[in-house]
Protein backbone atom coordinates (compact mmCIF):
# COMPACT_ATOMS: atom_id res chain seq x y z
CA UNK A 1 0.00 0.00 0.00
CA UNK A 2 1.04 3.61 -0.50
CA UNK A 3 2.92 5.47 2.21
CA UNK A 4 1.14 8.46 3.74
CA UNK A 5 3.99 10.92 4.14
CA UNK A 6 4.28 12.88 7.41
CA UNK A 7 1.68 10.72 9.14
CA UNK A 8 1.92 9.46 12.72
CA UNK A 9 0.09 6.87 14.79
CA UNK A 10 -0.05 7.56 18.53
CA UNK A 11 -0.83 4.98 21.20
CA UNK A 12 -0.67 4.71 24.98
CA UNK A 13 0.21 1.31 26.44
CA UNK A 14 0.60 -0.53 29.71
CA UNK A 15 1.74 -4.19 29.79
CA UNK A 16 0.51 -4.94 26.27
CA UNK A 17 3.58 -6.68 24.91
CA UNK A 18 1.83 -9.75 23.43
CA UNK A 19 -0.28 -7.54 21.16
CA UNK A 20 2.25 -4.99 19.94
CA UNK A 21 3.63 -6.75 16.88
CA UNK A 22 0.32 -7.54 15.17
CA UNK A 23 -0.97 -4.02 15.83
CA UNK A 24 2.26 -2.40 14.59
CA UNK A 25 2.44 -4.53 11.44
CA UNK A 26 -1.19 -3.68 10.66
CA UNK A 27 -0.68 0.07 10.76
CA UNK A 28 2.61 -0.15 8.88
CA UNK A 29 0.71 -2.08 6.23
CA UNK A 30 -1.86 0.74 6.01
CA UNK A 31 0.99 3.08 5.08
CA UNK A 32 1.44 5.18 8.20
CA UNK A 33 4.97 6.57 8.30
CA UNK A 34 5.77 7.15 12.00
CA UNK A 35 4.74 5.63 15.30
CA UNK A 36 4.85 7.14 18.77
CA UNK A 37 4.28 4.73 21.66
CA UNK A 38 4.00 6.28 25.13
CA UNK A 39 4.14 3.71 27.93
CA UNK A 40 3.79 3.88 31.69
CA UNK A 41 4.46 1.56 34.64
CA UNK A 42 5.05 -1.53 32.49
CA UNK A 43 6.16 -4.66 34.36
CA UNK A 44 6.33 -6.96 31.34
CA UNK A 45 9.07 -7.06 28.70
CA UNK A 46 7.34 -4.54 26.42
CA UNK A 47 9.70 -1.63 27.27
CA UNK A 48 12.64 -3.75 26.11
CA UNK A 49 10.74 -4.69 22.96
CA UNK A 50 9.92 -1.05 22.26
CA UNK A 51 13.55 -0.03 22.72
CA UNK A 52 14.71 -2.68 20.24
CA UNK A 53 12.06 -1.54 17.74
CA UNK A 54 13.17 2.06 18.26
CA UNK A 55 16.80 1.12 17.64
CA UNK A 56 15.65 -0.48 14.37
CA UNK A 57 13.93 2.81 13.37
CA UNK A 58 10.46 1.24 13.46
CA UNK A 59 8.98 3.57 16.06
CA UNK A 60 9.71 6.12 18.76
CA UNK A 61 8.99 5.11 22.34
CA UNK A 62 8.64 7.35 25.36
CA UNK A 63 8.37 6.27 28.98
CA UNK A 64 6.09 8.49 31.03
CA UNK A 65 6.07 8.72 34.82
CA UNK A 66 2.37 9.17 35.50
CA UNK A 67 0.53 10.47 38.55
CA UNK A 68 -1.12 7.31 39.99
CA UNK A 69 -4.04 9.36 41.27
CA UNK A 70 -5.08 10.35 37.74
CA UNK A 71 -5.95 8.22 34.69
CA UNK A 72 -2.76 7.36 32.78
CA UNK A 73 -3.98 7.64 29.20
CA UNK A 74 -4.67 11.40 29.19
CA UNK A 75 -1.26 11.95 30.79
CA UNK A 76 0.40 9.88 28.05
CA UNK A 77 -1.55 11.76 25.40
CA UNK A 78 -0.29 15.04 26.87
CA UNK A 79 3.28 13.80 26.40
CA UNK A 80 2.47 12.79 22.83
CA UNK A 81 0.88 16.17 22.05
CA UNK A 82 4.17 17.94 22.73
CA UNK A 83 6.36 15.43 20.87
CA UNK A 84 8.14 16.44 17.67
CA UNK A 85 6.49 13.64 15.67
CA UNK A 86 3.07 15.08 16.42
CA UNK A 87 4.11 18.70 15.97
CA UNK A 88 5.60 17.93 12.55
CA UNK A 89 2.83 15.60 11.36
CA UNK A 90 0.36 16.39 8.60
CA UNK A 91 -1.94 13.48 9.55
CA UNK A 92 -2.54 11.79 12.91
CA UNK A 93 -4.33 8.65 14.00
CA UNK A 94 -4.70 7.86 17.72
CA UNK A 95 -5.51 4.25 18.51
CA UNK A 96 -5.53 1.76 21.35
CA UNK A 97 -3.81 -1.59 20.89
CA UNK A 98 -7.15 -3.40 20.54
CA UNK A 99 -8.37 -1.10 17.74
CA UNK A 100 -7.73 -1.80 14.06
CA UNK A 101 -8.59 0.77 11.41
CA UNK A 102 -10.11 -0.89 8.33
CA UNK A 103 -10.37 1.30 5.22
CA UNK A 104 -12.85 0.56 2.43
CA UNK A 105 -11.88 3.20 -0.16
CA UNK A 106 -9.22 3.05 -2.86
CA UNK A 107 -6.46 0.55 -2.15
CA UNK A 108 -7.39 0.38 1.54
CA UNK A 109 -4.49 2.60 2.60
CA UNK A 110 -4.35 5.57 4.94
CA UNK A 111 -3.33 7.65 1.92
CA UNK A 112 -6.56 6.71 0.12
CA UNK A 113 -8.63 7.77 3.13
CA UNK A 114 -6.70 11.04 3.46
CA UNK A 115 -7.51 11.82 -0.17
CA UNK A 116 -11.23 11.33 0.53
CA UNK A 117 -11.05 13.79 3.44
CA UNK A 118 -8.71 16.48 2.11
CA UNK A 119 -10.49 19.57 0.84
CA UNK A 120 -13.81 18.49 2.37
CA UNK A 121 -12.95 18.23 6.05
CA UNK A 122 -10.15 18.42 8.60
CA UNK A 123 -10.55 14.82 9.61
CA UNK A 124 -12.92 11.91 9.95
CA UNK A 125 -14.73 10.53 12.99
CA UNK A 126 -14.74 6.78 12.29
CA UNK A 127 -17.23 4.61 14.17
CA UNK A 128 -16.34 1.45 16.00
CA UNK A 129 -17.35 -2.00 14.84
CA UNK A 130 -17.51 -4.09 18.01
CA UNK A 131 -16.13 -7.65 17.93
CA UNK A 132 -17.23 -10.09 20.61
CA UNK A 133 -15.52 -13.01 22.32
CA UNK A 134 -16.65 -15.55 19.69
CA UNK A 135 -17.13 -17.87 22.68
CA UNK A 136 -13.40 -18.24 23.34
CA UNK A 137 -12.67 -18.99 26.98
CA UNK A 138 -8.88 -18.77 27.08
CA UNK A 139 -6.19 -16.53 25.64
CA UNK A 140 -3.95 -17.89 22.90
CA UNK A 141 -0.95 -16.34 21.20
CA UNK A 142 -2.60 -15.94 17.80
CA UNK A 143 -3.49 -12.94 15.66
CA UNK A 144 -6.50 -11.19 17.17
CA UNK A 145 -7.99 -10.52 13.74
CA UNK A 146 -7.88 -14.23 12.89
CA UNK A 147 -9.36 -15.54 16.11
CA UNK A 148 -12.22 -13.10 16.60
CA UNK A 149 -14.34 -13.00 13.45
CA UNK A 150 -17.79 -12.24 14.82
CA UNK A 151 -19.00 -8.69 15.24
CA UNK A 152 -22.01 -6.49 15.80
CA UNK A 153 -24.20 -5.67 12.82
CA UNK A 154 -23.39 -2.57 10.80
CA UNK A 155 -25.16 0.45 12.27
CA UNK A 156 -25.45 -1.18 15.68
CA UNK A 157 -25.88 1.09 18.68
CA UNK A 158 -22.70 -0.43 20.14
CA UNK A 159 -20.70 1.30 17.39
CA UNK A 160 -21.62 4.87 18.32
CA UNK A 161 -18.16 5.71 19.67
CA UNK A 162 -15.58 6.84 17.16
CA UNK A 163 -11.87 7.44 16.72
CA UNK A 164 -10.52 10.34 14.67
CA UNK A 165 -8.12 10.53 11.75
CA UNK A 166 -7.22 14.17 11.23
CA UNK A 167 -4.70 16.53 9.68
CA UNK A 168 -2.42 19.21 11.09
CA UNK A 169 -2.55 18.03 14.73
CA UNK A 170 -0.41 21.00 15.81
CA UNK A 171 -3.48 23.20 15.23
CA UNK A 172 -5.36 21.39 18.01
CA UNK A 173 -4.75 21.84 21.71
CA UNK A 174 -4.21 18.23 22.73
CA UNK A 175 -4.75 14.63 21.75
CA UNK A 176 -7.67 12.80 23.32
CA UNK A 177 -8.67 9.16 23.04
CA UNK A 178 -11.66 9.79 20.77
CA UNK A 179 -10.99 13.21 19.30
CA UNK A 180 -8.66 16.19 19.82
CA UNK A 181 -9.51 19.10 22.13
CA UNK A 182 -8.76 22.78 21.67
CA UNK A 183 -8.42 24.73 18.44
CA UNK A 184 -5.74 27.20 17.39
CA UNK A 185 -6.07 27.12 13.61
CA UNK A 186 -6.00 30.17 11.36
CA UNK A 187 -9.78 30.05 10.73
CA UNK A 188 -12.70 29.44 13.09
CA UNK A 189 -13.77 25.83 13.55
CA UNK A 190 -16.77 25.09 11.33
CA UNK A 191 -15.70 27.50 8.58
CA UNK A 192 -14.91 26.05 5.13
CA UNK A 193 -13.26 22.63 5.63
CA UNK A 194 -12.66 23.12 9.38
CA UNK A 195 -15.06 20.33 10.29
CA UNK A 196 -14.91 16.58 10.77
CA UNK A 197 -16.65 14.18 8.41
CA UNK A 198 -18.29 10.87 9.19
CA UNK A 199 -17.33 7.71 7.34
CA UNK A 200 -20.14 8.22 4.82
CA UNK A 201 -18.57 11.53 3.77
CA UNK A 202 -21.20 13.73 5.44
CA UNK A 203 -20.24 16.65 7.67
CA UNK A 204 -20.37 16.10 11.43
CA UNK A 205 -21.08 19.52 12.97
CA UNK A 206 -21.90 17.95 16.37
CA UNK A 207 -18.16 17.63 16.96
CA UNK A 208 -16.44 20.82 18.07
CA UNK A 209 -12.93 20.72 19.57
CA UNK A 210 -13.71 23.55 22.01
CA UNK A 211 -17.45 23.73 22.62
CA UNK A 212 -18.60 20.12 22.48
CA UNK A 213 -16.62 17.31 24.07
CA UNK A 214 -18.27 14.19 22.66
CA UNK A 215 -17.00 10.67 22.01
CA UNK A 216 -19.76 9.29 19.81
CA UNK A 217 -22.33 9.91 17.11
CA UNK A 218 -26.12 9.68 17.29
CA UNK A 219 -27.28 6.13 16.62
CA UNK A 220 -28.86 7.08 13.30
CA UNK A 221 -25.52 8.40 12.02
CA UNK A 222 -23.38 5.35 12.77
CA UNK A 223 -21.69 4.34 9.52
CA UNK A 224 -18.84 2.13 8.33
CA UNK A 225 -19.07 3.07 4.66
CA UNK A 226 -15.56 4.41 4.00
CA UNK A 227 -13.84 3.05 7.09
CA UNK A 228 -14.43 1.38 10.43
CA UNK A 229 -12.52 0.75 13.64
CA UNK A 230 -12.59 -2.94 14.50
CA UNK A 231 -12.64 -2.84 18.28
CA UNK A 232 -11.65 -6.10 19.99
CA UNK A 233 -12.52 -4.89 23.48
CA UNK A 234 -13.14 -8.26 25.16
CA UNK A 235 -11.27 -11.01 23.33
CA UNK A 236 -11.35 -14.14 25.53
CA UNK A 237 -13.27 -14.61 28.78
CA UNK A 238 -9.94 -15.21 30.55
CA UNK A 239 -8.64 -11.81 29.44
CA UNK A 240 -11.79 -10.05 30.57
CA UNK A 241 -11.58 -11.63 34.04
CA UNK A 242 -8.03 -10.30 34.26
CA UNK A 243 -9.36 -6.78 33.55
CA UNK A 244 -12.29 -7.07 35.95
CA UNK A 245 -12.03 -4.58 38.81
CA UNK A 246 -9.28 -2.55 37.14
CA UNK A 247 -9.91 1.16 36.71
CA UNK A 248 -10.10 2.35 33.11
CA UNK A 249 -7.03 3.99 31.56
CA UNK A 250 -8.96 6.89 30.01
CA UNK A 251 -11.01 7.63 33.14
CA UNK A 252 -10.67 6.13 36.60
CA UNK A 253 -13.98 4.26 36.42
CA UNK A 254 -14.85 0.68 37.35
CA UNK A 255 -15.93 -0.18 33.81
CA UNK A 256 -15.02 -3.87 33.48
CA UNK A 257 -18.25 -5.29 34.86
CA UNK A 258 -20.76 -7.95 33.80
CA UNK A 259 -22.73 -5.22 32.04
CA UNK A 260 -19.62 -4.15 30.10
CA UNK A 261 -19.10 -7.73 28.95
CA UNK A 262 -22.73 -7.99 27.87
CA UNK A 263 -22.54 -4.67 26.01
CA UNK A 264 -19.38 -5.62 24.11
CA UNK A 265 -19.88 -9.34 23.50
CA UNK A 266 -21.38 -8.79 20.06
CA UNK A 267 -21.23 -11.88 17.84
CA UNK A 268 -24.14 -11.24 15.47
CA UNK A 269 -22.37 -11.80 12.14
CA UNK A 270 -19.23 -13.24 10.61
CA UNK A 271 -16.87 -10.38 9.82
CA UNK A 272 -13.58 -10.86 7.97
CA UNK A 273 -13.04 -7.20 7.08
CA UNK A 274 -9.57 -7.21 8.67
CA UNK A 275 -8.37 -10.20 6.62
CA UNK A 276 -8.52 -8.68 3.15
CA UNK A 277 -4.85 -7.70 2.88
CA UNK A 278 -3.26 -10.65 4.63
CA UNK A 279 -0.32 -11.06 2.23
CA UNK A 280 0.67 -7.42 2.71
CA UNK A 281 0.22 -7.74 6.47
CA UNK A 282 2.43 -10.84 6.66
CA UNK A 283 5.18 -9.02 4.80
CA UNK A 284 5.28 -6.30 7.46
CA UNK A 285 4.90 -8.76 10.33
CA UNK A 286 7.75 -10.91 9.03
CA UNK A 287 9.95 -7.82 8.80
CA UNK A 288 9.32 -7.08 12.47
CA UNK A 289 9.97 -10.59 13.80
CA UNK A 290 13.17 -10.75 11.71
CA UNK A 291 14.67 -8.00 13.90
CA UNK A 292 17.17 -9.75 16.23
CA UNK A 293 15.69 -10.32 19.67
CA UNK A 294 12.12 -9.26 18.85
CA UNK A 295 10.55 -12.72 18.69
CA UNK A 296 12.27 -13.70 21.94
CA UNK A 297 10.88 -10.60 23.64
CA UNK A 298 7.44 -11.36 22.24
CA UNK A 299 7.49 -14.79 23.88
CA UNK A 300 8.68 -13.28 27.15
CA UNK A 301 5.80 -10.80 27.02
CA UNK A 302 3.41 -13.71 26.47
CA UNK A 303 4.86 -15.50 29.50
CA UNK A 304 4.53 -12.30 31.53
CA UNK A 305 0.88 -11.95 30.50
CA UNK A 306 0.07 -15.51 31.52
CA UNK A 307 1.71 -14.94 34.89
CA UNK A 308 -0.29 -11.75 35.44
CA UNK A 309 -3.54 -13.59 34.71
CA UNK A 310 -2.59 -16.55 36.91
CA UNK A 311 -1.60 -14.29 39.80
CA UNK A 312 -4.95 -12.50 39.57
CA UNK A 313 -6.75 -15.85 39.98
CA UNK A 314 -4.37 -17.14 42.66
CA UNK A 315 -3.05 -19.90 40.39
CA UNK A 316 0.50 -21.20 39.98
CA UNK A 317 1.51 -20.22 36.45
CA UNK A 318 4.15 -22.96 36.38
CA UNK A 319 1.31 -25.44 35.92
CA UNK A 320 0.21 -23.69 32.72
CA UNK A 321 1.58 -25.40 29.61
CA UNK A 322 1.29 -22.14 27.67
CA UNK A 323 3.66 -20.44 30.10
CA UNK A 324 6.21 -23.24 29.84
CA UNK A 325 5.97 -23.16 26.04
CA UNK A 326 6.71 -19.43 25.81
CA UNK A 327 9.67 -19.72 28.17
CA UNK A 328 11.07 -22.59 26.10
CA UNK A 329 10.69 -20.58 22.90
CA UNK A 330 12.33 -17.53 24.45
CA UNK A 331 15.26 -19.63 25.64
CA UNK A 332 15.85 -20.96 22.12
CA UNK A 333 15.71 -17.64 20.29
CA UNK A 334 18.60 -15.19 19.88
CA UNK A 335 18.96 -12.24 22.23
CA UNK A 336 19.14 -8.72 20.80
CA UNK A 337 22.38 -8.27 22.78
CA UNK A 338 24.79 -11.25 22.37
CA UNK A 339 26.83 -10.36 25.47
CA UNK A 340 23.70 -10.13 27.58
CA UNK A 341 22.53 -13.43 26.10
CA UNK A 342 25.69 -15.15 27.30
CA UNK A 343 25.20 -13.77 30.81
CA UNK A 344 21.57 -14.86 30.90
CA UNK A 345 22.11 -18.41 29.66
CA UNK A 346 23.02 -19.50 33.17
CA UNK A 347 19.86 -17.85 34.54
CA UNK A 348 17.68 -19.60 31.94
CA UNK A 349 19.08 -23.02 32.81
CA UNK A 350 18.41 -22.45 36.50
CA UNK A 351 14.85 -21.27 35.81
CA UNK A 352 14.08 -24.20 33.54
CA UNK A 353 15.33 -26.70 36.14
CA UNK A 354 13.13 -25.01 38.74
CA UNK A 355 10.08 -25.23 36.48
CA UNK A 356 10.61 -28.95 35.95
CA UNK A 357 10.66 -29.70 39.65
CA UNK A 358 7.34 -31.10 40.91
CA UNK A 359 5.21 -28.58 42.85
C-alpha positions in Angstrom: 0.0 0.0 0.0 1.0 3.6 -0.5 2.9 5.5 2.2 1.1 8.5 3.7 4.0 10.9 4.1 4.3 12.9 7.4 1.7 10.7 9.1 1.9 9.5 12.7 0.1 6.9 14.8 0.0 7.6 18.5 -0.8 5.0 21.2 -0.7 4.7 25.0 0.2 1.3 26.4 0.6 -0.5 29.7 1.7 -4.2 29.8 0.5 -4.9 26.3 3.6 -6.7 24.9 1.8 -9.8 23.4 -0.3 -7.5 21.2 2.3 -5.0 19.9 3.6 -6.7 16.9 0.3 -7.5 15.2 -1.0 -4.0 15.8 2.3 -2.4 14.6 2.4 -4.5 11.4 -1.2 -3.7 10.7 -0.7 0.1 10.8 2.6 -0.2 8.9 0.7 -2.1 6.2 -1.9 0.7 6.0 1.0 3.1 5.1 1.4 5.2 8.2 5.0 6.6 8.3 5.8 7.2 12.0 4.7 5.6 15.3 4.9 7.1 18.8 4.3 4.7 21.7 4.0 6.3 25.1 4.1 3.7 27.9 3.8 3.9 31.7 4.5 1.6 34.6 5.1 -1.5 32.5 6.2 -4.7 34.4 6.3 -7.0 31.3 9.1 -7.1 28.7 7.3 -4.5 26.4 9.7 -1.6 27.3 12.6 -3.8 26.1 10.7 -4.7 23.0 9.9 -1.1 22.3 13.6 0.0 22.7 14.7 -2.7 20.2 12.1 -1.5 17.7 13.2 2.1 18.3 16.8 1.1 17.6 15.6 -0.5 14.4 13.9 2.8 13.4 10.5 1.2 13.5 9.0 3.6 16.1 9.7 6.1 18.8 9.0 5.1 22.3 8.6 7.3 25.4 8.4 6.3 29.0 6.1 8.5 31.0 6.1 8.7 34.8 2.4 9.2 35.5 0.5 10.5 38.5 -1.1 7.3 40.0 -4.0 9.4 41.3 -5.1 10.3 37.7 -6.0 8.2 34.7 -2.8 7.4 32.8 -4.0 7.6 29.2 -4.7 11.4 29.2 -1.3 11.9 30.8 0.4 9.9 28.1 -1.5 11.8 25.4 -0.3 15.0 26.9 3.3 13.8 26.4 2.5 12.8 22.8 0.9 16.2 22.0 4.2 17.9 22.7 6.4 15.4 20.9 8.1 16.4 17.7 6.5 13.6 15.7 3.1 15.1 16.4 4.1 18.7 16.0 5.6 17.9 12.5 2.8 15.6 11.4 0.4 16.4 8.6 -1.9 13.5 9.5 -2.5 11.8 12.9 -4.3 8.7 14.0 -4.7 7.9 17.7 -5.5 4.2 18.5 -5.5 1.8 21.3 -3.8 -1.6 20.9 -7.2 -3.4 20.5 -8.4 -1.1 17.7 -7.7 -1.8 14.1 -8.6 0.8 11.4 -10.1 -0.9 8.3 -10.4 1.3 5.2 -12.9 0.6 2.4 -11.9 3.2 -0.2 -9.2 3.0 -2.9 -6.5 0.5 -2.2 -7.4 0.4 1.5 -4.5 2.6 2.6 -4.4 5.6 4.9 -3.3 7.7 1.9 -6.6 6.7 0.1 -8.6 7.8 3.1 -6.7 11.0 3.5 -7.5 11.8 -0.2 -11.2 11.3 0.5 -11.0 13.8 3.4 -8.7 16.5 2.1 -10.5 19.6 0.8 -13.8 18.5 2.4 -12.9 18.2 6.1 -10.2 18.4 8.6 -10.5 14.8 9.6 -12.9 11.9 9.9 -14.7 10.5 13.0 -14.7 6.8 12.3 -17.2 4.6 14.2 -16.3 1.5 16.0 -17.3 -2.0 14.8 -17.5 -4.1 18.0 -16.1 -7.6 17.9 -17.2 -10.1 20.6 -15.5 -13.0 22.3 -16.6 -15.6 19.7 -17.1 -17.9 22.7 -13.4 -18.2 23.3 -12.7 -19.0 27.0 -8.9 -18.8 27.1 -6.2 -16.5 25.6 -4.0 -17.9 22.9 -1.0 -16.3 21.2 -2.6 -15.9 17.8 -3.5 -12.9 15.7 -6.5 -11.2 17.2 -8.0 -10.5 13.7 -7.9 -14.2 12.9 -9.4 -15.5 16.1 -12.2 -13.1 16.6 -14.3 -13.0 13.4 -17.8 -12.2 14.8 -19.0 -8.7 15.2 -22.0 -6.5 15.8 -24.2 -5.7 12.8 -23.4 -2.6 10.8 -25.2 0.5 12.3 -25.4 -1.2 15.7 -25.9 1.1 18.7 -22.7 -0.4 20.1 -20.7 1.3 17.4 -21.6 4.9 18.3 -18.2 5.7 19.7 -15.6 6.8 17.2 -11.9 7.4 16.7 -10.5 10.3 14.7 -8.1 10.5 11.7 -7.2 14.2 11.2 -4.7 16.5 9.7 -2.4 19.2 11.1 -2.6 18.0 14.7 -0.4 21.0 15.8 -3.5 23.2 15.2 -5.4 21.4 18.0 -4.8 21.8 21.7 -4.2 18.2 22.7 -4.8 14.6 21.8 -7.7 12.8 23.3 -8.7 9.2 23.0 -11.7 9.8 20.8 -11.0 13.2 19.3 -8.7 16.2 19.8 -9.5 19.1 22.1 -8.8 22.8 21.7 -8.4 24.7 18.4 -5.7 27.2 17.4 -6.1 27.1 13.6 -6.0 30.2 11.4 -9.8 30.1 10.7 -12.7 29.4 13.1 -13.8 25.8 13.5 -16.8 25.1 11.3 -15.7 27.5 8.6 -14.9 26.0 5.1 -13.3 22.6 5.6 -12.7 23.1 9.4 -15.1 20.3 10.3 -14.9 16.6 10.8 -16.6 14.2 8.4 -18.3 10.9 9.2 -17.3 7.7 7.3 -20.1 8.2 4.8 -18.6 11.5 3.8 -21.2 13.7 5.4 -20.2 16.6 7.7 -20.4 16.1 11.4 -21.1 19.5 13.0 -21.9 17.9 16.4 -18.2 17.6 17.0 -16.4 20.8 18.1 -12.9 20.7 19.6 -13.7 23.6 22.0 -17.4 23.7 22.6 -18.6 20.1 22.5 -16.6 17.3 24.1 -18.3 14.2 22.7 -17.0 10.7 22.0 -19.8 9.3 19.8 -22.3 9.9 17.1 -26.1 9.7 17.3 -27.3 6.1 16.6 -28.9 7.1 13.3 -25.5 8.4 12.0 -23.4 5.3 12.8 -21.7 4.3 9.5 -18.8 2.1 8.3 -19.1 3.1 4.7 -15.6 4.4 4.0 -13.8 3.1 7.1 -14.4 1.4 10.4 -12.5 0.7 13.6 -12.6 -2.9 14.5 -12.6 -2.8 18.3 -11.7 -6.1 20.0 -12.5 -4.9 23.5 -13.1 -8.3 25.2 -11.3 -11.0 23.3 -11.3 -14.1 25.5 -13.3 -14.6 28.8 -9.9 -15.2 30.6 -8.6 -11.8 29.4 -11.8 -10.1 30.6 -11.6 -11.6 34.0 -8.0 -10.3 34.3 -9.4 -6.8 33.6 -12.3 -7.1 36.0 -12.0 -4.6 38.8 -9.3 -2.5 37.1 -9.9 1.2 36.7 -10.1 2.3 33.1 -7.0 4.0 31.6 -9.0 6.9 30.0 -11.0 7.6 33.1 -10.7 6.1 36.6 -14.0 4.3 36.4 -14.8 0.7 37.3 -15.9 -0.2 33.8 -15.0 -3.9 33.5 -18.3 -5.3 34.9 -20.8 -8.0 33.8 -22.7 -5.2 32.0 -19.6 -4.1 30.1 -19.1 -7.7 28.9 -22.7 -8.0 27.9 -22.5 -4.7 26.0 -19.4 -5.6 24.1 -19.9 -9.3 23.5 -21.4 -8.8 20.1 -21.2 -11.9 17.8 -24.1 -11.2 15.5 -22.4 -11.8 12.1 -19.2 -13.2 10.6 -16.9 -10.4 9.8 -13.6 -10.9 8.0 -13.0 -7.2 7.1 -9.6 -7.2 8.7 -8.4 -10.2 6.6 -8.5 -8.7 3.1 -4.8 -7.7 2.9 -3.3 -10.7 4.6 -0.3 -11.1 2.2 0.7 -7.4 2.7 0.2 -7.7 6.5 2.4 -10.8 6.7 5.2 -9.0 4.8 5.3 -6.3 7.5 4.9 -8.8 10.3 7.7 -10.9 9.0 9.9 -7.8 8.8 9.3 -7.1 12.5 10.0 -10.6 13.8 13.2 -10.7 11.7 14.7 -8.0 13.9 17.2 -9.7 16.2 15.7 -10.3 19.7 12.1 -9.3 18.9 10.6 -12.7 18.7 12.3 -13.7 21.9 10.9 -10.6 23.6 7.4 -11.4 22.2 7.5 -14.8 23.9 8.7 -13.3 27.2 5.8 -10.8 27.0 3.4 -13.7 26.5 4.9 -15.5 29.5 4.5 -12.3 31.5 0.9 -12.0 30.5 0.1 -15.5 31.5 1.7 -14.9 34.9 -0.3 -11.7 35.4 -3.5 -13.6 34.7 -2.6 -16.6 36.9 -1.6 -14.3 39.8 -5.0 -12.5 39.6 -6.8 -15.9 40.0 -4.4 -17.1 42.7 -3.1 -19.9 40.4 0.5 -21.2 40.0 1.5 -20.2 36.4 4.2 -23.0 36.4 1.3 -25.4 35.9 0.2 -23.7 32.7 1.6 -25.4 29.6 1.3 -22.1 27.7 3.7 -20.4 30.1 6.2 -23.2 29.8 6.0 -23.2 26.0 6.7 -19.4 25.8 9.7 -19.7 28.2 11.1 -22.6 26.1 10.7 -20.6 22.9 12.3 -17.5 24.5 15.3 -19.6 25.6 15.9 -21.0 22.1 15.7 -17.6 20.3 18.6 -15.2 19.9 19.0 -12.2 22.2 19.1 -8.7 20.8 22.4 -8.3 22.8 24.8 -11.3 22.4 26.8 -10.4 25.5 23.7 -10.1 27.6 22.5 -13.4 26.1 25.7 -15.1 27.3 25.2 -13.8 30.8 21.6 -14.9 30.9 22.1 -18.4 29.7 23.0 -19.5 33.2 19.9 -17.9 34.5 17.7 -19.6 31.9 19.1 -23.0 32.8 18.4 -22.4 36.5 14.9 -21.3 35.8 14.1 -24.2 33.5 15.3 -26.7 36.1 13.1 -25.0 38.7 10.1 -25.2 36.5 10.6 -28.9 35.9 10.7 -29.7 39.7 7.3 -31.1 40.9 5.2 -28.6 42.9 
